[in-house]
Amino acid sequence: MPTYQYDVIVLGAGPAGESAAVNAAKHDKRVAIVELQSAVGGNCTHKGTIPSKTLRHAVKQVVQFNNNPMFRDLGEPRWVSFPRMLERSRRVIEDQVAMRTRFYARNRIDVFFGTASFADPHTIHVSDGHGARESLVAENIVVATGSRPYRPSDVNFRHPRIYCSDTILGLSHTPRRIMIYGAGVIGCEYASIFSNLGVKVDLIDTRERLLSFLDDEISDALSYHLRHNGVQIRHNEEYSRVEGDETGVTLHLKSGKKMRADAFMWANGRTGNTDTLKLENAGLEANSRGQLQVDNSYRTRVEHIHAAGDVIGWPSLASAAYDQGRSASGDALSKASRFVNDIPTGIYTIPEISSLGKTERELTDARTPYEVGQAFFKDTARAQITGDTVGMLKILFNPRTLEIYGIHCFGDQASEILHIGQAIMNQPGESNTLAYFVNTTFNYPTMAEAYRIAAHNGLNRLH
């Protein structure tokens, strides 16, 4: 078995692994990266963020066409199948893989494809699945193997009508009705996608309200628009069993309810990809969810082994994973590193959601005085022009100092709009102020001017 020496070995070529490897290479280190799949990009590119968000964009374009009166003169509303929508995502995946492959070549990073496992704390064995094995040795190792959908053993995922968030991307037809079990971010996003394709959706939530970490008003808006689009939401429910047959799937709930649909999608939880790593050979142990525990420098309990991305759990976002990976390798090399906790939420439902900072509930529970500034998209010229009038921007701020506590946005381009407010919130001291939005001239017409409208709305409440 051949053995190769490196300064840094990175396990996983998703966002966390890519940024860890490139950062180490930029510091003139010899770097190897090991990827289980046959192409780089990780689950983010092949099974998660890229395909689902590309699919969502394609669906949104069809909805806009069908709802735009101008296009009614050109013909009848168009109906596009789910598999046809997926074709677009496959092209984007190919472009992403090609681009990221160039990153590794440009930075002279060696890429190994196969299953990685620890032989000892400094040695990684790579098996290609055909009997060939290679041994990689390094002073520092970064684990960035990502996560996969949690799949309970009592649900038969081999059944052709039962899916998880990975296998749903292989759906070869458009079902008339689908049940989605789990109303977290993934469940809500797919409920939005399918309902906008005209599919009847039953969304089963194990909790009292959708996405309870959001500001209550934003959560309520999401619930309203999902229901408005025909999604049936059932809260506080748990499954007892799932039965698939030739014509559909029957879901039995502990409450006694029985539901049936053409297809069933499990979207309740994820598991870290650590089960094949032989962590015990490195002196490590994963928790019950397959995740590795790290400190604020992304070190595991073995000092030279760092971990980043979905494999460490919260927040399980591609955006955060990229920064975590860079910080993990930075700490390993005694270079710049930071703990990533200033993380905006981006939820790609239709309309989308993005937020940062405190919610009204959190401020109220902490007995922190605050005021609210709001701007409704229906009152902005840009939204009236594009027709995307659903949504709002909400700013929570200190009524005395005008310090911004939180920004919450629901509607078209919410994840883009939020970053303007994020930049101001990150300013030091008195520079984090609502006054910026009043004293700054915004292009007109833009969605960004919602900040000016919301700021004036909030200040008017003080007088």
C-alpha positions in Angstrom: 0.0 0.0 0.0 1.6 3.3 -1.1 2.1 6.0 1.5 2.1 9.8 0.9 3.2 12.6 3.2 1.3 15.9 3.6 1.2 18.8 5.9 -2.6 18.8 6.0 -5.2 16.2 5.1 -8.9 17.3 4.7 -11.7 14.7 4.7 -14.6 15.8 2.5 -14.8 18.2 -0.5 -17.9 20.2 0.4 -17.8 23.9 1.4 -16.0 23.3 4.7 -13.4 20.9 3.2 -12.8 23.0 0.2 -12.1 26.2 2.1 -9.9 24.3 4.7 -7.8 22.8 1.9 -7.5 26.0 -0.2 -6.6 28.1 2.9 -3.9 25.6 3.8 -2.5 25.6 0.3 -2.5 29.4 0.3 -0.1 29.2 3.2 2.3 27.0 1.2 1.3 23.7 2.8 1.2 20.4 1.0 -2.5 19.4 1.1 -4.5 16.4 0.2 -8.3 16.1 0.2 -10.3 12.9 0.2 -13.8 12.8 -1.2 -16.2 9.8 -1.0 -18.2 10.8 -4.1 -16.8 10.5 -7.6 -16.6 14.3 -8.0 -15.8 17.2 -5.8 -18.4 19.5 -4.3 -19.7 17.3 -1.5 -23.4 16.9 -0.6 -23.9 20.6 -0.9 -23.3 20.5 -4.7 -24.7 17.0 -5.5 -27.6 16.4 -3.1 -28.4 19.5 -1.0 -28.0 23.3 -1.6 -27.3 23.5 -5.3 -29.9 21.0 -6.7 -32.7 22.1 -4.3 -32.1 25.8 -4.8 -31.8 25.4 -8.6 -35.0 23.4 -8.6 -36.7 26.1 -6.5 -35.6 28.8 -8.9 -37.0 26.9 -11.9 -40.3 26.4 -10.1 -40.4 30.1 -9.2 -39.8 31.1 -12.9 -42.8 29.0 -14.0 -45.0 30.5 -11.3 -44.0 34.0 -12.4 -44.8 33.2 -16.0 -48.2 31.7 -15.1 -49.1 34.6 -12.8 -47.9 37.5 -15.0 -50.9 39.0 -17.0 -48.5 40.2 -19.7 -47.7 36.6 -20.6 -51.4 35.6 -20.8 -51.5 37.2 -24.2 -48.8 34.7 -25.4 -50.6 31.5 -24.4 -52.1 29.3 -21.8 -50.4 28.7 -18.4 -47.5 26.2 -18.6 -47.2 23.0 -16.6 -43.7 21.6 -16.1 -43.0 18.2 -14.6 -40.7 17.7 -11.6 -38.1 15.7 -13.7 -38.0 18.4 -16.3 -37.2 20.9 -13.5 -34.4 18.7 -12.2 -32.7 18.9 -15.6 -31.7 22.5 -14.9 -30.1 21.5 -11.6 -28.0 18.9 -13.2 -26.5 21.4 -15.6 -25.7 23.7 -12.6 -24.1 20.8 -10.8 -21.8 20.1 -13.7 -20.7 23.8 -13.8 -20.1 23.8 -10.1 -18.0 20.6 -10.3 -15.9 21.9 -13.2 -15.3 25.2 -11.4 -14.3 23.5 -8.1 -12.1 21.0 -9.8 -10.1 23.9 -11.2 -9.7 25.4 -7.7 -7.9 22.2 -6.5 -5.7 22.1 -9.7 -4.8 25.8 -9.4 -3.8 25.4 -5.8 -1.9 22.1 -6.4 -4.1 20.2 -4.0 -4.1 16.4 -4.4 -7.6 14.9 -4.6 -8.2 11.3 -3.6 -11.6 9.7 -4.3 -12.7 6.9 -2.0 -13.6 6.0 1.5 -11.4 7.5 4.2 -10.7 6.0 7.6 -8.3 6.6 10.4 -5.5 4.1 10.9 -4.0 6.2 13.7 -4.3 9.8 14.8 -2.0 11.0 11.9 -2.7 8.4 9.2 -5.7 8.1 6.8 -6.4 5.0 4.7 -8.3 5.6 1.4 -10.1 2.7 -0.3 -11.5 3.2 -3.8 -14.0 0.4 -3.6 -12.1 -1.8 -6.0 -9.6 -3.2 -3.5 -7.0 -0.5 -4.0 -5.8 1.3 -0.9 -3.6 4.2 -0.2 -2.1 5.6 3.0 -1.9 9.4 3.7 0.1 10.8 6.6 -0.1 14.4 7.9 0.7 16.5 10.9 -2.8 18.1 10.8 -6.2 16.7 9.8 -9.5 18.5 9.2 -12.7 16.4 9.2 -15.3 17.9 7.0 -17.3 14.9 5.9 -20.7 16.6 6.1 -24.0 15.0 6.9 -26.8 12.9 5.4 -30.6 12.6 6.1 -31.4 10.7 9.2 -33.2 7.5 8.1 -35.0 5.6 10.9 -34.7 1.8 10.7 -38.5 1.2 10.8 -39.1 3.2 7.6 -38.5 1.2 4.4 -36.5 3.6 2.2 -36.0 0.9 -0.4 -39.6 1.3 -1.3 -40.0 3.1 -4.6 -42.5 5.6 -3.2 -40.6 6.5 0.0 -37.9 9.2 -0.2 -35.5 11.3 1.9 -34.1 14.7 0.9 -31.3 12.9 -1.0 -33.3 10.4 -3.0 -36.2 12.8 -3.8 -33.8 14.3 -6.4 -34.2 11.0 -8.3 -38.0 11.3 -8.4 -38.9 10.3 -12.0 -42.5 11.6 -12.1 -44.7 14.4 -10.6 -46.9 12.9 -7.9 -50.5 14.2 -7.5 -50.1 14.2 -3.7 -47.0 14.0 -1.4 -46.6 13.7 2.4 -43.6 15.4 3.9 -42.7 14.3 7.4 -40.7 17.0 9.2 -41.3 20.7 8.9 -37.8 22.0 9.4 -36.0 24.1 6.8 -35.7 21.2 4.3 -39.3 20.1 4.8 -40.7 23.7 4.4 -38.6 24.3 1.3 -39.8 21.1 -0.5 -43.4 21.8 0.6 -43.1 25.1 -1.1 -41.5 23.6 -4.2 -44.1 20.9 -4.7 -47.1 23.0 -3.9 -46.0 25.6 -6.5 -45.9 22.7 -9.0 -49.5 22.1 -8.3 -48.9 19.0 -6.1 -51.1 18.5 -3.1 -48.9 18.6 0.0 -49.4 17.3 3.5 -46.7 18.8 5.8 -46.4 16.9 9.1 -44.7 19.0 11.9 -43.6 17.4 15.1 -43.6 20.8 16.8 -46.2 23.5 17.7 -45.3 26.0 15.0 -43.1 26.1 11.8 -39.5 27.0 12.3 -39.9 28.3 15.8 -36.4 29.8 15.8 -37.7 32.5 13.5 -39.4 35.7 14.6 -43.0 34.8 15.3 -44.4 37.2 12.6 -42.2 35.7 10.0 -43.1 32.1 11.0 -46.8 33.1 10.8 -46.3 34.6 7.4 -44.7 31.4 6.1 -47.5 29.3 7.5 -50.1 31.6 5.9 -48.5 31.4 2.4 -47.9 27.7 2.5 -51.6 27.2 3.4 -52.6 29.8 0.8 -50.8 27.6 -1.7 -52.7 24.5 -0.7 -50.3 23.0 1.8 -52.1 21.2 4.7 -50.0 21.6 7.8 -50.4 19.3 10.8 -48.6 20.3 14.0 -47.7 18.3 17.1 -47.8 15.0 15.2 -45.5 11.9 15.3 -45.5 8.9 13.1 -46.1 5.4 14.4 -45.4 3.6 11.1 -45.1 4.1 7.4 -46.5 1.6 5.0 -45.8 1.6 1.2 -47.7 -0.5 -1.4 -47.9 -0.5 -5.2 -50.3 2.5 -5.4 -49.1 4.8 -2.6 -48.0 5.3 1.0 -50.0 5.2 4.2 -48.8 7.2 7.2 -50.1 6.2 10.6 -49.7 8.9 13.3 -49.6 8.4 17.0 -52.6 10.7 17.3 -54.7 8.0 15.5 -54.8 9.8 12.2 -54.2 7.9 9.0 -53.0 9.7 5.8 -52.3 8.5 2.3 -50.5 9.9 -0.7 -48.8 8.9 -3.9 -45.3 9.6 -2.4 -43.8 10.1 1.0 -40.7 12.2 1.9 -38.8 11.9 5.2 -37.3 15.3 6.2 -36.8 15.0 9.9 -33.2 15.3 11.0 -29.7 14.7 9.7 -26.8 12.5 10.8 -23.1 13.3 10.6 -21.0 11.2 8.2 -18.6 9.7 10.7 -19.7 6.0 10.8 -17.0 4.8 8.3 -14.1 7.0 9.6 -13.0 4.5 12.4 -12.8 7.4 14.8 -11.7 5.1 17.6 -8.3 4.7 15.9 -7.8 8.4 16.3 -9.0 8.6 19.9 -12.3 10.3 18.8 -16.0 9.5 19.4 -19.1 10.9 17.7 -22.3 11.7 19.6 -25.6 10.0 19.0 -26.2 12.0 15.9 -22.8 11.1 14.4 -21.4 14.6 15.1 -18.0 15.6 16.4 -17.7 18.0 19.3 -15.3 21.0 18.8 -14.2 24.0 20.8 -14.3 27.6 19.6 -11.2 27.0 17.5 -12.8 24.0 15.8 -10.4 21.6 17.6 -11.7 18.1 18.6 -10.4 16.6 21.8 -7.4 15.4 19.8 -5.5 18.7 19.4 -4.2 18.2 15.8 -7.6 17.1 14.4 -10.1 19.8 13.6 -13.6 19.5 12.3 -16.0 21.9 10.5 -19.2 22.0 8.6 -22.3 19.8 9.0 -20.3 17.1 10.8 -20.1 19.4 13.9 -23.9 20.2 13.8 -25.3 23.7 14.2 -25.9 25.7 12.1 -25.5 23.2 9.2 -25.4 25.9 6.6 -23.2 25.9 3.5 -22.4 29.6 4.1 -21.2 28.9 7.7 -19.4 25.7 6.7 -17.2 27.6 4.3 -16.0 30.0 7.0 -15.7 27.2 9.5 -13.4 25.2 7.3 -11.2 28.2 6.6 -11.0 28.9 10.4 -10.3 25.3 11.2 -7.3 25.1 8.9 -6.2 28.5 10.0 -6.1 27.4 13.6 -4.3 24.2 12.7 -1.6 26.3 11.0 -1.5 29.0 13.8 -2.9 31.5 11.3 -6.0 33.7 11.4 -9.0 32.0 12.8 -12.4 33.0 14.2 -15.4 31.2 15.7 -18.3 31.6 13.2 -21.4 32.8 15.1 -22.6 35.8 13.1 -24.7 33.7 10.8 -27.7 34.9 8.8 -30.5 32.5 8.3 -31.4 31.8 4.6 -34.5 29.7 3.9 -35.4 29.2 0.3 -39.1 28.8 0.4 -41.3 30.7 -2.0 -41.2 33.5 -0.9 -37.8 33.2 0.8 -36.8 34.1 4.4 -33.7 35.6 5.9 -33.0 36.9 9.3 -30.2 37.9 11.7 -30.0 38.8 15.3 -32.7 38.8 18.0 -36.4 38.1 17.5 -39.2 39.9 19.3 -39.8 36.9 21.5 -36.1 36.8 22.6 -36.1 40.5 23.4 -39.3 40.3 25.3 -38.1 37.3 27.3 -34.9 39.2 28.1 -37.0 42.3 29.1 -35.1 44.4 26.6 -37.0 47.5 25.4 -37.2 47.7 21.7 -39.1 49.2 18.8 -40.1 47.9 15.4 -39.7 49.4 12.0 -41.5 47.8 9.1 -41.6 48.1 5.3 -44.1 46.1 3.3 -42.9 45.1 -0.2 -46.3 46.0 -1.7 -45.4 49.7 -0.9 -42.1 49.7 -2.8 -41.9 50.7 -6.5 -39.5 47.9 -7.4 -41.8 45.2 -6.0 -44.7 46.7 -7.9 -42.7 46.7 -11.1 -41.6 43.0 -10.7 -44.9 41.8 -9.3 -43.2 40.3 -6.2 -45.3 42.3 -3.7 -45.5 39.6 -1.0 -43.3 40.2 1.9 -41.8 42.6 4.4 -38.6 43.9 6.0 -38.7 44.2 9.8 -36.0 46.0 11.9 -35.8 45.7 15.7 -33.9 48.4 17.4 -33.2 50.2 20.7 -35.6 53.1 21.0 -33.0 55.2 22.9 -29.7 54.6 21.1 -31.1 53.3 17.8 -28.8 50.2 18.0 -30.1 47.5 15.7 -31.0 44.2 17.5 -32.3 42.2 14.7 -33.4 42.2 11.0 -36.0 39.8 9.6 -37.1 39.6 6.0 -39.8 37.6 4.2 -40.2 37.9 0.4 -38.4 37.9 -2.9 -34.6 38.3 -2.6 -34.8 38.3 1.2 -31.4 36.5 1.5 -29.8 39.3 -0.6 -31.6 42.2 1.1 -30.6 41.0 4.5 -26.9 41.6 3.9 -27.2 45.4 3.8 -28.5 45.3 7.3 -25.9 42.8 8.4 -23.2 45.2 7.3 -24.6 47.9 9.6 -25.2 45.6 12.5 -21.5 44.5 12.4 -20.3 48.1 12.7 -18.6 48.9 16.1 -20.2 50.9 18.8 -22.5 53.8 17.8 -22.0 53.0 14.1 -24.5 50.2 14.4 -27.5 52.6 14.1 -30.9 52.8 12.5 -29.9 56.4 11.5 -27.7 55.0 8.7 -30.8 54.1 6.7 -32.3 57.5 7.1 -29.1 59.4 6.3 -28.1 57.3 3.3 -29.4 57.7 -0.3 -30.5 54.4 -1.8 -31.0 53.8 -5.5 -34.6 54.1 -6.7 -36.4 51.9 -7.5 -34.7 49.1 -5.5 -35.7 46.5 -2.9 -32.9 48.0 -0.7 -34.9 51.1 -0.2 -37.1 49.0 2.1 -34.5 49.8 4.7 -35.2 53.5 4.4 -39.0 52.9 4.6 -38.6 50.7 7.6 -36.3 53.1 9.4 -38.7 56.0 9.0 -41.5 53.8 10.1 -39.7 52.9 13.2 -38.6 56.4 14.0 -42.2 57.6 13.6 -43.2 55.3 16.4 -40.9 57.1 18.8 -42.7 60.5 18.5 
